[in-house]
Amino acid sequence: MRADAPEGSGRRPIRHRRGVAPGFQEENGARMNESDQTVVSPSRLPGLRGRAGTTLKRGMRRLFPGRSGPGPDVGHTPAVPPQPEAEAPPQVANPNPPEAGILTEEMLRLNGEAASAEGVVAAVHPQDFIYWFICRHPNLTLPAATSYYFSDGASSARKLDEIVSELGYPADGPVKLLEFASGYGCVTRHLKQNPRWDLTSCDIHREAIEFLEGPIGVRTLQSTSQPEQFAAPVAYDIVFALSFFSHMPRSSFGRWLKALYSTLKSPGYLIFTTHGVKSSVAFGITPEDIPADGFLFRANSEQDDLDTVEYGSTLSTPQFVIQELFRSVGAPIARFREAAWWGHQDLWVVKKVD
C-alpha cells in the first residue's frame, strides 16, 4: 500500500507499501484527458505497432465492449481539481527509526487525538512502515504527520465507498470486501467503521495479520509471496488493492491480476491503483523517459523487509495495464480515472462477468 504527501508539503511524495505531466503526448499515440475519460489508440501506442498493435486492438474491443471508436471512453466524474500551493512545514528529525519500533509519549498522544477526530482505533503497530515513513518525512512536523496518517486513511476509505456506490451496490450492504495488501491498518481501521462492508483484510506480514485481528479487530487472510499459491476461502463482491501494483515487477504483475480476479464473485469488481504517467515526477523522469512498452521497475522500496526484486517501485502506463488485463483476465474495464488517488496514481475498476 502507498500514500503520498499532502499537497504543498514538498517535492518528494510520501511513498508507501503499496506526480507532473498533462498526459501522454499526442505523438506518443494516446492522450489522457484531465478527467476520468480516456481515449486510447492502440495502433499508435509506442512499441505496439504491427502485430502487437493489432492484438491490443482486439483485446480492447473485448475489454471495452460496444465501443467502435478509437478506444475506451469510461467514467464521467470530473478530475480532482488542483489543490492550492501551501507552505511546507519546517523540517524535523523523528527521533526513532522504524527499526527501533519505539513510539514516544508524544506520538501516542498525537495518535490518540488524530484517531479521536476520525472516530477510529488509535493503536499503531511499532513496525507500521506507512506510519514511520510519514513521521520521518522531512517536510512534515510530527503533529502534521500523525494527523495525515489518520486523515489520509479516512480519505481512501471514503473514496472506495464512493466508487462502490457508483457501481450500484446498496449503501446498507452487506458488501463482501477483500482489502488486499492492507499493511498494518492505515485504511483498514476506517473501513471497519462502515457498516456496508463485510470486511476481510489481507497482508503478507504475519505481524500485520496479528495486529489487524487484535487491536484493529477485523477478519484477516494471510497473503502469499507467489500469486499461484494465494487462495481465498470465499468469493468477494469487491477486491481492493490500493497501490499494490505500484510495486509489482513485470514477472508477477499479470499473475497477481489473475489471482485477485479469481477471488471475485460474478458479477464483482477488482479495484486497484497504479503509478501512471503523472507519477513520472516521483520517479525523477518525464513522460518522454518512460520505456516504450509503458513499464518501468526499480528494485527499491521503503519496505526493507521485502525482497526488492519482488517488491520494488513500479510505473505502468495505461497501455501496459490494458495489455496485462487483456492477457491475464480479458475482463471489461468498468472505470478508469487518471491520477485519481493522491493526485498521480491511476484508478482501475475491472468487472468480472460470467
N, C-alpha and C positions, 0 to 999 in steps of 0.2 A: 504494500500500500504506500501511497505517497500523498503529500500535501505540499503546498507551496507558500512562500512568504506572502503576507498581506501586501496589497498594493502600496508602493512607495516605501517599502521597508528596506530597499536596497536592490542592487542589480542582480544579485545571485538568488534564484528561488530556493526555497527550502525543499530539499529532496528527501523523500521517504521511501520505505519499503513499498514498497508499492512500488512567449517566450518573448524580432517581432515582425513577423513578415505578414503582409496582407494576404498571402496565399501563394499557391503555385503561380509562376509567371505564365503568361499566355503561351509563350514559346515552348514551355515545358509540357504543354498539352492538356492541362487541367486547371481550372480556375475555381478556387474555393471562395464563395461569396461571404460577405460579412453578415451572414445569417446562418440558420441551420440548414439551408438548402445547398445542394451541391450539384454541379454539372461536371461529369467526367467523360472525356472522350478517350476510350481505351486505346484506340489505334494511335493516338498521339502521345500517350504516356511514355516518358523516357524509358528506353530499354524494353519496350513492349511492342515493337513493330513486327510486321510479318506474321509468322505463325503464332507467336506469343500474343500479339495484339488480337488476332482472330479468336484465340482460345479465351482470352479475357472478355471479349465481346459476348461470346456465348454464355460465359459464366455470369456476366452482369445481367443478361436477359433473364436468367433464372433467379438471380439474387434480387432483381428489381422487376418482378413480373408486371406485364401490362404496359411497360414503358417502350415506346417506339422511337423516341427522340435520341439525342446524343448520349444520354446517360441518365442516372437516377436523379430524382427530384424528391427528396424525402424531408419531412418535418416542415413546420411553418411557424415556429416560435422565433421572435426577433433575437438577434445576437445579444449577448450580455453587453450592456453599454460600458464604455471605458470608464474606469474609476479615476477620480481626481488625484493628482500627484500629492503626496503627503511627505512631510519632513521625516527623514529616517531617525529613529531613536538613537541615542548615543550608544557606542559600542561598549559591551560589558563582557567580562570573562566569567563564565559559570565555574564555580569552584570545584565541581565534581564531574569528572568524565564519566561516560556510561559504564566503563569497566568497573568503577567503584560501586556503582549502583546505590549511592547514598543520596537520599532526598533530605535536604536540610529542613529545619523547622520553618524557615520562610517559605520554602517550596510547598510544604504540606499546608501551610496557612493559605497561600495563594491558590493552591489546587482546590481547597475547600470553598473559597469564595467564588472561584470561577465555576465550579461544579454546581454550587447552590444556585447561581444565576441561571443555569441551564436546567436545573432540576434533575441532575443525574448523579451517579456514584462518583465520589471524589478519588477513590483509590487509583493509584498509578503504580504499575509494576516497576521495580527497580531497573529492569532490563528493557523497558519500553524504548525502542530505538527512535520512534517518532517523537516522543516526549523529549528525550535528550537532544535530539538533533535540533528541535525548535529552541529549546532552552539555551543551547550553545551557539545559536545563530548570532553572528557578530553585530547585526543591525537590530537586535531586539533586546530590550531590557527584560529582566526576569518576570516582572509583572505582566508585561506585554506578551511575552512568550507563553506563559501559563494560560493567560486569557485566550490567546489564539488557539492553543491546543484544544481547549474545550469548545470554543465558538466555531472553529472550523469543522470539528467533528459533527456538531449540530447542523452546520450548513450542508454538509454532504448528506446527512440523513434526511434532511428536508428535501434536498434536490432529488434523491431517489424516490421519496414519497410522491413528489410531483410527477415524475416520469411515469411511475406505475399507475397513477391516476389517469394520465393521458392515454395509457394503454387500455383503459376501460375496466380496471379492477375496482371493486367496491371499496369505499373508504373504511367500512367497518370490518373488512376482512372475513375470515382469515385468509391471508396470502402466504403460502409456504415459501420462505425466503432462505436461500443459502448465501451467506456473506462469506465469500472466498478470499483467502489471504487477509484475514481480519486483523492480524497483528495482536497487540495487547489491549484492543478495545477502544481506540480513539473514536471510531464511529459506532462501534457495537453498543456502547453504553447509551447512545442516543436512539438507536434503532429499537432497543429493548423497551423504551418508553412509549412506543407507538403501538396501540392495540391491534392495528391491522396486520401486524407481522406475526406469523408462526415461524420464529427465527431459529436458525442454526448457524453458528459461526465456525469457521474452519481456518486452521493455520498449520504451518509446518513445524513451528516451535512447540515442543511439549510443555514448556513453561508457560507459554501463552494460553494453551488449551486449559491448563490447570487454573490459571488466573481468570479466564473467561467463565469457567464453570463455578469458581468460588466467588470472589468479590463482585464480579460483574453480574453473575447469576444467569447465564444463558446456556442453552443446549449447544454442544460442540461436536465437531467431527475432525479427526486428525487427518491432515493432508499427507501427501507422499512426495518424494523427490521426483518420481517418474510418473508422468500422466497416465500411462497404461496401467499403473498399479492403483490409481485412485478409484474408489468405489463408494458411492453414496447408498445408504440403506433405504432411502425413499426417493421419489421424484419430486422436483420443486417447480413451483409456478415461475419463480424468478431466481436466477443466479446472478449475483452482483460481484464483480471483480474490479475493485477500484485501484487503478494504477498497478495492477499485477503485470499486465502485458507491456508496461513501460520498462520492465526489467528482464523479459524473456529473450534468450538468444534465438537465432533463426532455427536451430535444430529442434526446439521444443515449442515454438510459438503456435504453429498449427496443431500440434499434438495436444496442447492444452485447450485450444479452442474446441477440438473434438471431444476431449474428456469432459469439459464442463457442459458442453451442449448435450452430451449424452445423459446428463443427470436431470434434464428438464422433462416436465410433463408436456403433453401435446394437446392444446397449444401451451406454450411457455416462452419465456424470453431470457436470453443471455444479455446482460447489460455490463459493458466494460469500457475502460478508457485506455487511451494510448498517448504517448508523446507524438504529436503530429508536427506539421510544418511550423506552426507557431512556437514549438518548443526548440526551434533551432538556436535561439539566443542562449538558452540554458546549456546547450552543448558547445557554445562558443563558435558557432558557424552561421553561415547564411543559408537560405533555402537553396541557393545555387550549388552549395557544397554537399548537399545530400546525395548519396550514391544514386546512380541511375535507376536501380531497382527499388528505390524508396526505403531501404533498410540500413540502419546504422546501429551497431552494437559496440559498446565499450565495456571491457571487463573491469568495472569498478562500481562500488556501491557502498552506501553507509551501513549496510547490513554486514558487518565484518565477521559474523559467524557463519555466513553462507559462502559457498564456492562461487567466486565471481565469474567463472566460466558458465555456470548455470543460472546465475542471478546477478546481472550487471545493470547497465543503463542502456535503454533501447529507444531509438527514434524510428517510427514506422509511419510512412505517409499513407493516405487513403488508398493509393494504387496498390501498395503492398498488402494492406489489410484485406482489401477486396479479393485479391488473388488468393490469400490464405483462407478466407472464408469459403470461397468457391471450391478450393482444393480439398479442404478438410471436412466441411459440413454441407456446402451447397445450399444454405438456407437463406431466405429473404431477409434483407436489412429493413427493419421497421423504422428506424430513426438513425440519422447521422447528424451530429452538430459539431462543427469545428470549434475547437478551443472552448468547449462548454464547461470544463472543470478547471478551476484556478486560472482561467484566462488563457490557457495554452494546451491543455490536454483535450483530445478529441473524444467525444461520446459516441459509442456504438450500441445499438439495440438490435439484436438478431432474434428472429422469431422461429420457433420450432413448430412445424406443422406436420400432419400425417402425410 
